């Protein structure tokens, strides 16, 4: 058998990249935009978002994870990692139909601290079929996501809860050893969005398999020039 070919990254200067850019140029030229319309397109954040989602969908080698949405969050200027979950609970606990009492700063103290002002592009991947937690971690590492556990889930709810998928649990992973061990399982935080508008904040088991009732949140760096 011949050896497997080494994977290389295609850029806009390579033949396939140039072909993609030519297709974009043809669509752009056909639109016949005037100067104001062209400027509005350049400044439209949805344009870059939709293009990035299209490229991401085509670049995922594991079809058990389907990119369905993306949105930005920013770590607040007054963010204090050591007390984040306590302050979040005081501000929002009563808004949830269920709020797991194990969502504490002590339980998630091992999660790496976030830097105030840091911006993330949160990519939401619908899980298709059944996957393990190790599969989820592999996917997160593939897209170069930062693992920020319960603190990340709390920020996603606080800033962009209307972007979370309806009738699904949105998972925010950390490394297994950073997760609290409760009732025989390492616990992964997740936020559920009810179709009627309510939310739940709970903990699932790392040792479980995950089904299509779950969405995987990946907290990624913003593309260059957008951070």
LOTOR-651491 format. One record per residue (C-alpha): z, x, y. Coordinates in pm, 1 decimal. Layout:
% LOTOR-651491
@c3 = Z&c1 = X&c2 = Y
...
***
This chain:
% LOTOR-651491
@c3 = 0.0&c1 = 0.0&c2 = 0.0
@c3 = -77.2&c1 = 122.8&c2 = 349.7
@c3 = 221.0&c1 = 173.3&c2 = 584.6
@c3 = 305.8&c1 = -102.8&c2 = 831.4
@c3 = 157.9&c1 = -56.0&c2 = 1176.9
@c3 = 404.3&c1 = 42.1&c2 = 1447.1
@c3 = 461.9&c1 = -240.5&c2 = 1694.9
@c3 = 364.6&c1 = -156.4&c2 = 2053.0
@c3 = 427.3&c1 = -340.9&c2 = 2377.0
@c3 = 115.1&c1 = -479.7&c2 = 2542.0
@c3 = 104.9&c1 = -453.9&c2 = 2922.6
@c3 = -127.4&c1 = -598.9&c2 = 3186.2
@c3 = -325.2&c1 = -270.2&c2 = 3174.8
@c3 = -413.7&c1 = -303.2&c2 = 2805.5
@c3 = -724.9&c1 = -495.7&c2 = 2688.3
@c3 = -524.3&c1 = -800.6&c2 = 2574.0
@c3 = -316.7&c1 = -793.2&c2 = 2892.3
@c3 = -628.9&c1 = -764.3&c2 = 3105.6
@c3 = -781.0&c1 = -1060.2&c2 = 2921.9
@c3 = -469.4&c1 = -1267.4&c2 = 2996.1
@c3 = -479.9&c1 = -1169.6&c2 = 3364.7
@c3 = -850.4&c1 = -1260.1&c2 = 3382.7
@c3 = -776.3&c1 = -1606.2&c2 = 3239.5
@c3 = -502.5&c1 = -1653.6&c2 = 3499.8
@c3 = -740.0&c1 = -1539.2&c2 = 3774.4
@c3 = -1009.6&c1 = -1782.7&c2 = 3659.4
@c3 = -767.7&c1 = -2078.3&c2 = 3673.6
@c3 = -633.3&c1 = -1961.6&c2 = 4011.9
@c3 = -982.9&c1 = -1922.6&c2 = 4162.5
@c3 = -1095.5&c1 = -2260.2&c2 = 4029.7
@c3 = -800.7&c1 = -2431.2&c2 = 4203.1
@c3 = -945.0&c1 = -2346.4&c2 = 4547.6
@c3 = -605.7&c1 = -2314.7&c2 = 4719.3
@c3 = -581.7&c1 = -2269.6&c2 = 5093.9
@c3 = -340.4&c1 = -2014.4&c2 = 5244.1
@c3 = -48.1&c1 = -2255.2&c2 = 5269.7
@c3 = -91.4&c1 = -2381.7&c2 = 4914.1
@c3 = -121.2&c1 = -2027.0&c2 = 4781.5
@c3 = 200.9&c1 = -1929.9&c2 = 4960.9
@c3 = 383.2&c1 = -2235.0&c2 = 4824.2
@c3 = 274.5&c1 = -2142.4&c2 = 4472.7
@c3 = 391.5&c1 = -1784.7&c2 = 4520.6
@c3 = 733.7&c1 = -1907.5&c2 = 4633.8
@c3 = 769.7&c1 = -2183.8&c2 = 4373.1
@c3 = 1045.1&c1 = -2077.5&c2 = 4125.5
@c3 = 918.1&c1 = -2331.3&c2 = 3871.1
@c3 = 585.4&c1 = -2146.9&c2 = 3844.2
@c3 = 747.0&c1 = -1822.7&c2 = 3725.5
@c3 = 988.6&c1 = -2018.3&c2 = 3504.3
@c3 = 713.5&c1 = -2213.6&c2 = 3327.6
@c3 = 498.0&c1 = -1903.7&c2 = 3281.9
@c3 = 794.3&c1 = -1711.2&c2 = 3137.4
@c3 = 870.3&c1 = -1997.7&c2 = 2898.1
@c3 = 508.5&c1 = -2006.1&c2 = 2778.4
@c3 = 513.9&c1 = -1631.2&c2 = 2710.6
@c3 = 855.8&c1 = -1648.9&c2 = 2544.0
@c3 = 740.1&c1 = -1924.5&c2 = 2309.6
@c3 = 452.3&c1 = -1705.1&c2 = 2192.7
@c3 = 666.9&c1 = -1392.3&c2 = 2155.7
@c3 = 939.5&c1 = -1525.5&c2 = 1925.5
@c3 = 900.5&c1 = -1384.1&c2 = 1573.3
@c3 = 1160.9&c1 = -1625.7&c2 = 1431.2
@c3 = 1024.1&c1 = -1980.6&c2 = 1451.7
@c3 = 1367.4&c1 = -2123.7&c2 = 1370.9
@c3 = 1452.0&c1 = -2076.7&c2 = 1740.9
@c3 = 1235.4&c1 = -2267.3&c2 = 1989.6
@c3 = 1270.3&c1 = -2204.1&c2 = 2362.0
@c3 = 1307.6&c1 = -2546.0&c2 = 2526.4
@c3 = 1453.6&c1 = -2471.3&c2 = 2869.9
@c3 = 1580.0&c1 = -2201.0&c2 = 3104.5
@c3 = 1796.5&c1 = -2204.0&c2 = 3415.1
@c3 = 1984.1&c1 = -1961.4&c2 = 3638.5
@c3 = 2357.3&c1 = -1921.5&c2 = 3686.4
@c3 = 2557.2&c1 = -1682.4&c2 = 3904.3
@c3 = 2903.5&c1 = -1544.0&c2 = 3836.3
@c3 = 3109.9&c1 = -1668.8&c2 = 4134.5
@c3 = 3230.2&c1 = -1421.0&c2 = 4395.3
@c3 = 3591.1&c1 = -1524.4&c2 = 4326.3
@c3 = 3555.6&c1 = -1495.5&c2 = 3947.9
@c3 = 3865.5&c1 = -1351.4&c2 = 3774.2
@c3 = 3797.2&c1 = -1285.6&c2 = 3408.5
@c3 = 4160.1&c1 = -1275.3&c2 = 3295.1
@c3 = 4228.9&c1 = -1627.9&c2 = 3423.9
@c3 = 3880.9&c1 = -1784.2&c2 = 3409.5
@c3 = 3949.8&c1 = -2038.6&c2 = 3134.9
@c3 = 4285.8&c1 = -2139.4&c2 = 3282.2
@c3 = 4134.2&c1 = -2207.0&c2 = 3623.7
@c3 = 3833.2&c1 = -2380.3&c2 = 3468.1
@c3 = 4059.2&c1 = -2605.9&c2 = 3261.2
@c3 = 4265.9&c1 = -2705.0&c2 = 3562.4
@c3 = 3952.3&c1 = -2793.9&c2 = 3757.7
@c3 = 3750.0&c1 = -2967.7&c2 = 3487.1
@c3 = 3950.5&c1 = -3055.1&c2 = 3173.9
@c3 = 3992.8&c1 = -3421.6&c2 = 3270.1
@c3 = 3615.2&c1 = -3458.5&c2 = 3304.2
@c3 = 3560.1&c1 = -3396.5&c2 = 2930.8
@c3 = 3599.8&c1 = -3664.2&c2 = 2665.8
@c3 = 3736.8&c1 = -3384.7&c2 = 2444.1
@c3 = 3861.5&c1 = -3039.3&c2 = 2542.7
@c3 = 3977.9&c1 = -2809.4&c2 = 2262.5
@c3 = 4328.7&c1 = -2677.5&c2 = 2340.2
@c3 = 4241.1&c1 = -2339.3&c2 = 2187.9
@c3 = 4002.5&c1 = -2266.1&c2 = 2477.1
@c3 = 4245.8&c1 = -2025.2&c2 = 2641.1
@c3 = 4223.7&c1 = -1692.2&c2 = 2818.3
@c3 = 4441.5&c1 = -1536.3&c2 = 2546.2
@c3 = 4202.8&c1 = -1646.9&c2 = 2271.0
@c3 = 3897.2&c1 = -1510.6&c2 = 2451.5
@c3 = 4055.7&c1 = -1201.0&c2 = 2603.7
@c3 = 3824.5&c1 = -970.9&c2 = 2402.3
@c3 = 3509.6&c1 = -1109.8&c2 = 2563.3
@c3 = 3369.9&c1 = -840.6&c2 = 2797.5
@c3 = 3448.9&c1 = -908.8&c2 = 3162.1
@c3 = 3177.5&c1 = -1049.3&c2 = 3386.3
@c3 = 3093.3&c1 = -900.5&c2 = 3725.6
@c3 = 3119.7&c1 = -1133.2&c2 = 4028.0
@c3 = 2776.5&c1 = -1195.5&c2 = 4177.0
@c3 = 2592.0&c1 = -1118.1&c2 = 3853.4
@c3 = 2296.9&c1 = -1354.2&c2 = 3795.9
@c3 = 2175.8&c1 = -1468.3&c2 = 3454.3
@c3 = 1867.1&c1 = -1647.6&c2 = 3331.8
@c3 = 2003.4&c1 = -1874.9&c2 = 3060.7
@c3 = 1746.8&c1 = -1942.9&c2 = 2788.8
@c3 = 1813.3&c1 = -2245.2&c2 = 2567.0
@c3 = 1678.2&c1 = -2215.5&c2 = 2212.1
@c3 = 1667.0&c1 = -2525.4&c2 = 1993.9
@c3 = 1773.8&c1 = -2437.3&c2 = 1640.1
@c3 = 1526.1&c1 = -2568.0&c2 = 1384.0
@c3 = 1630.1&c1 = -2605.9&c2 = 1021.9
@c3 = 1943.1&c1 = -2414.0&c2 = 923.7
@c3 = 2049.4&c1 = -2067.8&c2 = 1040.1
@c3 = 2358.1&c1 = -1850.7&c2 = 1006.8
@c3 = 2565.2&c1 = -1700.1&c2 = 1285.8
@c3 = 2418.0&c1 = -1361.2&c2 = 1200.9
@c3 = 2071.5&c1 = -1513.2&c2 = 1253.3
@c3 = 2188.1&c1 = -1636.2&c2 = 1594.8
@c3 = 2320.6&c1 = -1293.3&c2 = 1690.5
@c3 = 1994.0&c1 = -1134.7&c2 = 1581.5
@c3 = 1802.8&c1 = -1377.4&c2 = 1804.1
@c3 = 2032.6&c1 = -1307.6&c2 = 2098.5
@c3 = 1989.7&c1 = -933.0&c2 = 2057.5
@c3 = 1613.1&c1 = -981.2&c2 = 2026.0
@c3 = 1601.0&c1 = -1140.6&c2 = 2372.0
@c3 = 1850.2&c1 = -884.7&c2 = 2510.0
@c3 = 2114.3&c1 = -1147.9&c2 = 2588.0
@c3 = 2466.2&c1 = -1068.8&c2 = 2705.8
@c3 = 2733.2&c1 = -1222.0&c2 = 2481.2
@c3 = 2984.7&c1 = -1400.3&c2 = 2705.2
@c3 = 3144.3&c1 = -1663.4&c2 = 2482.3
@c3 = 3364.3&c1 = -1935.8&c2 = 2628.3
@c3 = 3347.3&c1 = -1791.9&c2 = 2978.4
@c3 = 2969.0&c1 = -1821.3&c2 = 2970.5
@c3 = 2981.8&c1 = -2176.6&c2 = 2837.4
@c3 = 3220.3&c1 = -2272.3&c2 = 3117.9
@c3 = 2982.9&c1 = -2131.6&c2 = 3381.3
@c3 = 2684.8&c1 = -2311.6&c2 = 3229.2
@c3 = 2874.1&c1 = -2641.5&c2 = 3246.1
@c3 = 3014.2&c1 = -2580.4&c2 = 3593.9
@c3 = 2683.6&c1 = -2483.9&c2 = 3754.3
@c3 = 2406.5&c1 = -2641.9&c2 = 3546.5
@c3 = 2554.7&c1 = -2909.7&c2 = 3321.2
@c3 = 2255.0&c1 = -3134.7&c2 = 3391.7
@c3 = 2032.8&c1 = -2868.3&c2 = 3233.8
@c3 = 2220.7&c1 = -2873.4&c2 = 2901.2
@c3 = 2037.2&c1 = -3053.3&c2 = 2622.6
@c3 = 2132.2&c1 = -3417.7&c2 = 2571.4
@c3 = 2288.8&c1 = -3514.2&c2 = 2234.7
@c3 = 2317.8&c1 = -3148.3&c2 = 2133.2
@c3 = 2589.8&c1 = -2885.1&c2 = 2108.9
@c3 = 2508.4&c1 = -2581.4&c2 = 2326.9
@c3 = 2650.8&c1 = -2265.5&c2 = 2166.0
@c3 = 2768.8&c1 = -1958.5&c2 = 2357.1
@c3 = 2826.4&c1 = -1669.5&c2 = 2115.7
@c3 = 3027.1&c1 = -1352.1&c2 = 2126.4
@c3 = 3057.4&c1 = -1080.9&c2 = 1861.8
@c3 = 3250.1&c1 = -1209.7&c2 = 1560.8
@c3 = 3547.0&c1 = -977.0&c2 = 1615.0
@c3 = 3581.6&c1 = -1094.3&c2 = 1976.3
@c3 = 3614.0&c1 = -1459.0&c2 = 1875.9
@c3 = 3956.4&c1 = -1616.6&c2 = 1809.1
@c3 = 4053.8&c1 = -1675.9&c2 = 1445.8
@c3 = 4181.9&c1 = -2034.5&c2 = 1429.1
@c3 = 4248.6&c1 = -2240.1&c2 = 1115.2
@c3 = 4061.2&c1 = -1999.5&c2 = 889.9
@c3 = 3749.4&c1 = -1948.5&c2 = 1102.8
@c3 = 3629.9&c1 = -1735.3&c2 = 1390.2
@c3 = 3558.9&c1 = -1989.0&c2 = 1661.3
@c3 = 3233.9&c1 = -2019.9&c2 = 1861.1
@c3 = 3256.6&c1 = -2224.7&c2 = 2185.3
@c3 = 3011.6&c1 = -2507.5&c2 = 2242.2
@c3 = 2952.2&c1 = -2780.1&c2 = 2500.9
@c3 = 2823.8&c1 = -3122.2&c2 = 2393.9
@c3 = 2629.9&c1 = -3341.6&c2 = 2633.9
@c3 = 2644.3&c1 = -3713.2&c2 = 2555.5
@c3 = 2339.2&c1 = -3925.4&c2 = 2635.7
@c3 = 2559.9&c1 = -4152.5&c2 = 2846.8
@c3 = 2666.1&c1 = -3864.9&c2 = 3070.3
@c3 = 2991.4&c1 = -3736.9&c2 = 2915.4
@c3 = 3069.7&c1 = -3387.7&c2 = 2787.0
@c3 = 3286.1&c1 = -3227.7&c2 = 2520.5
@c3 = 3406.7&c1 = -2865.7&c2 = 2504.8
@c3 = 3492.0&c1 = -2761.1&c2 = 2151.6
@c3 = 3505.6&c1 = -2471.8&c2 = 1904.5
@c3 = 3294.6&c1 = -2444.5&c2 = 1587.0
@c3 = 3319.8&c1 = -2195.4&c2 = 1302.1
@c3 = 3128.2&c1 = -1866.6&c2 = 1304.5
@c3 = 3126.1&c1 = -1887.9&c2 = 927.0
@c3 = 2935.1&c1 = -2222.3&c2 = 936.7
@c3 = 2560.8&c1 = -2264.1&c2 = 915.8
@c3 = 2396.7&c1 = -2416.9&c2 = 1223.2
@c3 = 2153.3&c1 = -2708.0&c2 = 1214.4
@c3 = 1915.7&c1 = -2878.6&c2 = 1455.8
@c3 = 2214.8&c1 = -3045.3&c2 = 1621.0
@c3 = 2270.0&c1 = -2715.9&c2 = 1804.6
@c3 = 2107.7&c1 = -2524.8&c2 = 2090.2
@c3 = 2163.3&c1 = -2150.5&c2 = 2129.5
@c3 = 2231.7&c1 = -2030.8&c2 = 2485.0
@c3 = 2111.0&c1 = -1679.4&c2 = 2565.9
@c3 = 2245.4&c1 = -1527.6&c2 = 2890.0
@c3 = 1971.1&c1 = -1282.6&c2 = 2990.0
@c3 = 1910.0&c1 = -1058.6&c2 = 3289.8
@c3 = 1672.5&c1 = -1203.3&c2 = 3545.6
@c3 = 1320.3&c1 = -1056.8&c2 = 3548.7
@c3 = 1269.7&c1 = -764.8&c2 = 3785.4
@c3 = 1239.2&c1 = -879.4&c2 = 4144.0
@c3 = 1434.5&c1 = -1203.5&c2 = 4090.2
@c3 = 1787.9&c1 = -1065.9&c2 = 4048.1
***
